[in-house]
Amino acid sequence: MIFIRSLLFLLVQLIWIPVYATFALFTFPFDAHTRYRMISGLAHSMMWLLRVICDIRFEVLGKENIPQEPCIVLCKHQSAWETFALQTVFPPQVWVLKRELLFLPFFGWGLALTSPIAIDRGKGKQAMKQLLEQGKQRLADGFCVVVFPEGTRMPYGVHGKYKIGGALLGESSGVPVVPVAHNAGKFWGRKSFLKYPGTITMSIGKPIDPKGLKAEEINNQVENWIETEMERIKSEASLLHVERR
């Protein structure tokens, strides 16, 4: 049954994403926030499809920790799930992502219209300069900036190296930094075809005020909170499983 559900979800994706991405191309004349509101409808529809087809739901802990003003979101990266879910939970946002994604047919074309910070990872200092300059501009424009500090999707239960770019943006901009943990990889794994039914937990930490902190200190606080929270979520899920048996 899981295989059939996963296959059906894939087939619907293959039809729906090109259709929606084609629609997204026609948002070009609008301002950035209007484009975002229209294009992010794809994320809402994908979350609905996941729930209906694959029986994957989610709960959000700490939603009250989302600041009223634009912030920097540093999120655990395990799955394609969070790229959709974050858009349904946080205010208008842009992502820091690798430039190659913009060249993907349909999906990448629509993504390019959401004002992402598309960096060339091979360019080192130039990429960091771009992140800081464009990141501060996006924040000034009223967008949150989403960064996946591990840089790439990690398998469920694996602790990757936290890169410092998001923390540097926090230090230089002075806006709140919000850590986010989740266990999506347990249900929709990295590069996995199978989607397992269940309830994903997303946990949002209290904003970190970067004023007076160095980037290394911000990064350490984010890493410690996320990885500690990951263990707590895992332990609670295991306990719940035992109680249900």
C-alpha positions in Angstrom: 0.0 0.0 0.0 2.9 2.4 0.8 4.4 1.7 -2.6 1.1 2.4 -4.4 0.5 5.6 -2.4 4.1 6.8 -3.1 3.7 6.0 -6.8 0.4 7.9 -7.0 1.9 10.9 -5.3 4.9 10.9 -7.7 2.5 10.7 -10.7 0.4 13.6 -9.4 3.6 15.6 -8.8 4.8 15.0 -12.4 1.5 16.4 -13.7 0.8 19.1 -11.1 4.2 20.8 -10.7 4.6 21.6 -14.5 1.1 22.9 -14.6 1.6 25.2 -11.5 5.1 26.2 -12.6 3.7 27.3 -16.0 1.1 29.4 -14.1 3.9 30.8 -12.0 5.7 32.2 -15.1 2.7 34.6 -15.6 3.3 36.2 -12.2 6.4 37.9 -13.5 4.8 41.4 -13.8 3.8 41.5 -10.1 5.9 42.7 -7.2 8.0 40.2 -5.2 5.5 39.7 -2.4 2.5 39.2 -4.7 4.6 36.7 -6.7 5.4 34.8 -3.5 1.8 34.6 -2.3 0.8 33.2 -5.7 3.7 30.8 -6.2 3.6 29.5 -2.6 0.2 28.1 -3.3 2.1 25.1 -4.8 3.5 24.3 -1.3 0.0 24.4 0.2 -1.3 22.1 -2.5 1.6 19.7 -2.0 1.0 19.4 1.7 -2.6 18.7 1.0 -1.7 16.0 -1.5 0.8 14.4 1.0 -2.0 14.3 3.6 -4.6 12.9 1.3 -2.5 10.4 -0.8 0.3 9.4 1.6 -1.4 10.1 5.0 1.5 12.3 6.1 0.5 15.0 8.5 2.4 17.3 10.7 2.3 19.2 14.0 4.1 22.4 14.8 5.6 23.1 18.2 6.7 26.6 19.2 4.7 28.5 16.6 4.5 31.4 19.1 8.3 31.7 18.7 8.0 33.1 15.1 8.9 36.8 15.3 6.6 39.4 13.9 9.4 41.0 12.0 11.5 39.3 9.2 13.9 36.8 10.6 16.6 34.3 9.6 15.4 30.7 9.7 18.1 28.1 10.2 16.4 24.7 9.6 17.4 21.1 9.7 17.5 19.6 6.2 16.5 16.0 5.7 13.8 15.9 3.0 12.0 17.7 0.3 9.2 18.0 2.8 10.5 21.1 4.7 10.9 23.1 1.5 7.1 22.9 1.2 6.2 22.9 4.9 8.2 26.0 5.8 6.1 28.1 3.4 2.9 27.0 5.2 4.2 27.9 8.6 6.5 31.0 8.3 5.7 34.4 6.8 6.9 35.2 3.2 10.4 33.9 2.8 13.3 33.5 0.4 15.7 30.6 0.4 19.5 30.4 0.1 20.0 27.7 -2.4 22.5 26.4 -5.0 22.2 28.2 -8.3 21.8 24.9 -10.3 18.3 24.4 -9.0 17.1 27.4 -11.0 17.9 25.5 -14.2 15.5 22.6 -13.4 12.6 22.6 -15.9 9.4 24.0 -14.5 10.2 23.8 -10.8 13.4 25.8 -11.1 11.8 28.4 -13.4 9.0 29.0 -10.8 11.6 29.0 -8.0 13.5 31.8 -9.8 10.5 34.1 -9.5 10.4 33.8 -5.7 13.6 36.0 -5.3 15.9 33.3 -3.9 19.5 33.9 -3.0 21.1 31.6 -5.6 24.7 31.0 -4.9 27.6 29.2 -6.6 29.0 27.1 -3.9 32.3 26.8 -5.7 33.0 30.5 -5.5 33.7 30.6 -1.7 34.2 34.2 -0.6 32.2 35.6 -3.5 29.2 33.4 -2.6 29.4 34.5 1.1 29.5 38.1 0.0 26.4 37.5 -2.2 24.6 35.9 0.8 25.3 38.8 3.1 24.4 41.5 0.6 21.3 39.9 -0.9 20.3 38.5 2.5 20.2 41.9 4.1 18.3 43.3 1.1 15.7 40.6 1.3 15.2 41.2 5.0 14.8 44.9 4.3 12.2 44.0 1.7 10.2 42.2 4.4 11.1 38.6 3.7 12.4 36.0 6.1 15.6 34.3 4.9 15.7 30.5 5.1 19.1 28.8 5.3 19.8 25.1 5.7 23.0 25.3 7.7 24.1 21.7 6.9 24.1 22.7 3.2 22.5 19.6 1.9 19.9 17.0 2.9 21.2 14.6 5.6 19.8 11.1 6.2 17.5 10.8 9.2 19.5 10.6 12.4 22.7 12.0 10.9 24.3 15.2 12.3 26.0 17.2 9.5 28.5 20.0 9.8 26.8 23.3 10.4 28.1 25.9 8.0 28.4 29.5 9.2 26.7 31.5 6.4 23.3 31.9 8.1 25.0 32.9 11.4 27.1 35.5 9.6 24.0 37.0 8.1 22.5 37.1 11.6 25.6 38.8 13.0 25.8 41.4 10.2 22.1 42.2 10.0 21.1 42.0 13.7 17.8 40.4 13.0 16.5 37.4 15.1 17.8 33.9 14.2 15.2 31.1 14.6 16.3 27.5 14.8 14.0 24.8 13.4 14.1 21.0 14.0 12.0 18.3 12.5 11.9 14.6 11.8 10.6 14.6 8.2 13.4 12.3 7.1 11.7 9.5 9.1 8.7 9.6 6.8 10.0 11.0 3.6 13.7 10.3 3.4 16.5 11.9 1.5 16.1 10.9 -2.1 13.5 8.4 -1.1 10.7 7.3 -3.3 8.7 5.8 -0.5 6.6 8.0 1.7 5.6 6.5 5.1 2.3 7.5 6.8 2.5 9.3 10.1 2.8 12.7 11.8 5.9 14.8 11.3 7.0 17.0 14.2 8.3 20.5 13.4 9.7 22.3 16.4 10.5 26.0 16.3 13.0 27.4 18.9 13.0 30.7 20.6 14.6 33.4 18.5 18.2 34.1 19.2 19.1 37.8 19.4 22.4 38.1 17.5 23.3 41.5 19.0 26.6 41.2 20.8 27.3 37.7 19.5 29.9 36.5 17.0 28.8 34.3 14.1 30.5 31.3 15.7 28.5 31.8 18.9 25.2 32.1 17.0 26.0 29.0 14.9 26.9 27.0 18.1 23.6 28.0 19.8 21.6 27.0 16.7 23.4 23.7 16.3 23.1 22.8 20.0 19.4 23.6 20.1 18.5 21.8 16.9 20.5 18.6 17.6 19.2 18.5 21.2 15.7 19.0 20.0 16.1 16.3 17.4 17.0 13.8 20.1 14.0 14.9 22.2 11.7 14.4 19.3 13.2 11.0 18.5 12.9 9.9 22.2 9.3 11.1 22.5 8.4 9.3 19.2 10.0 6.1 20.5 8.2 6.3 23.8 4.9 6.9 22.1 5.5 3.8 19.9 6.2 1.7 22.9 3.0 2.9 24.7 0.9 2.0 21.7 2.2 -1.5 21.5 
